[in-house]
Amino acid sequence: MIRIHLSTLLGKNKMSQKTLSLLTNIRPGTISKMYYEEIKRIDIRHINNICKALNCTVSDLIEYIPDKK
């Protein structure tokens, strides 16, 4: 399973989804889908822009958790 920690990072940075959208030029709907972990795929440019805006690493943003068997 892949976890997206955008909600946590926005909270730590006291930033709204709208502000992140403006800083990264990512559509608000895309930011919202990432925030609620409903997105099916993420563009590498989006990951890059989010990491720049939030001053974080990819591993801060995305985490792989092995599936339970």
Secondary structure as GFF3:
##gff-version 3
##sequence-region A 1 69
A	DSSP	beta_strand	2	4	.	.	.	ID=ss1
A	DSSP	alpha_helix	6	12	.	.	.	ID=ss2
A	DSSP	alpha_helix	17	24	.	.	.	ID=ss3
A	DSSP	alpha_helix	28	35	.	.	.	ID=ss4
A	DSSP	alpha_helix	44	54	.	.	.	ID=ss5
A	DSSP	alpha_helix	58	61	.	.	.	ID=ss6
A	DSSP	beta_strand	62	64	.	.	.	ID=ss7
###
